[in-house]
């Protein structure tokens, strides 16, 4: 079985999986043996190569969130549909979503709708655990819509505002 | 241990004068205090919020008093609730631990009024040492170096130039009303001062509506070094050497060690003399920590922490003295039964703070349920934790979940043991700072001891991002699990995910403890 995995930086990796032989091949490299460790509560661990790693995961459609040995990874299965949707988002609509990287509280919003922004402009301040995190624009454009208000508690990956090219 | 070992009991009671105490704290420190209390024959009552009622310290204490539901402000920070709990449980003393009410002079005062022994200094000593202005003033009187700077706010360029010349470059200009780095400028040389001062002023005015600034000497790569000390109510001062706490992010310590590689015998002596003079000036009794910034051969006094510190175990490891027990006995007006020359320092100790946080996202808190727990053990390893399998780390408190402390005859051995311990350790259920510590311990600059207070920030993603190998494992794991679900759509693998693991139950942790 072959599938493509998109990492958080947007890079796509080819993985071939042979369940019969219990081996996986990443990007055409060597064969790596694997084993899923299941207990009555579900998957608790995974052996990759010769290392047993504690694991939790949750899947939402093509998205998968792993908690592997104390580190969280957000990955996505690359399908032709996902590719097309992204291409459409980038191309025709010209709308970029600004998402919250971590859960927290919006302590201030530094822009208004219709305001022009450039790359690096601080859009809002997200407070998490007494720390102020600046959410900056990753591109040039115009603020189309602000979907949160000051003082609002937001979750990870929540859309905060949209920017029009 | 030390009290007994150093002074043979001579038939006297080994028990402390205090026979019962209320612990007004939670988590690992509450458990640590119960341990010390039991070793001294003390009845330990814990005041516990409803959230913590099933936690380890609440389960093992001799008795537990429920402070009810609600935030820290409604429980552990509610002075009258704690006083009432102490009276109800008929205890002689209250141990405040760290954080919460531990440095609240009003609370210490209320204890005094009610005739309850506050395990710590008297309220007036606490008030003095807790006040930075008093501390700075006293330090000047006692000729203890503080960071050179302007006495008050500076509003015009000419004064700024005069002061900067006096204190020497580089200088740091910071907004008096400031915070968050706005209105802050580092100026390397005199020629740049005018522009920098004016832009800092206008930025401060824009951000805070107030353009006044402070000027002080800028320390490029300072280390945070502190002296652990104790002083009894009869005036005997004992120091337990220094701790190096430079590994921090945004003023929160992550790794501490003792001794420090950066402290010479002479500097140590001068810092200890300063600590002795300051605690004497405040008529202090109890255990305390005197904090300094060290820049090359210079050191500057910052403040005194009038309580036990999170990182006290590293000092316990190298001196063999139980600091928590010492604090309780001193509060009971007992004399420190040994002399300074009897305090020996041996080997090297390191503490890694394991927090329920995600270092990849600015160390954001990640409360959740402990699905699986394997704690390290073996030679030279101590773990102070309140975790147990099935425990849910609440979102409303501090994110510290465990302290792993390693000891070795040399620093190298302590590092090796810590690396080994973190390999053993498994906390499944949420992200922790353990992977961050693994990377830090392997970092060349850390191993060479070349660290300063902004080291973690400076290294950035090198310490917080997973390695190539870890990324590879994640990609493979994702592919395998996704493919497996497709192959066996009938197997519900997701049932392992408890509701709260992935929920948005992410209220801020309330207390940030140093």
Interface residues (C-beta under 8 A of the other chain):
Chain A: X1 X3 X5 X7 X13 X15 X17 X19 X24 X26 X32 X34 X36 X38 X41 X42 X43 X44 X46 X48 X51 X53 X54 X55 X56 X57 X58 X59 X64 X65 X66 X67 X68 X69 X70 X71 X72 X73 X75 X77 X101 X102 X103 X104 X105 X127 X128 X129 X130 X131 X132 X133 X153 X155 X156
Chain B: X180 X250 X357 X358 X360 X361 X362 X363 X364 X365 X366 X371 X372 X399 X426 X427 X428 X429 X430 X431 X432 X434 X435 X466 X470 X471 X472 X473 X474 X475 X476 X477 X478 X479 X480 X481 X482 X483 X484 X485 X486 X487 X492 X493 X494 X495 X496 X497 X501 X502 X504 X506 X507 X508 X509 X512
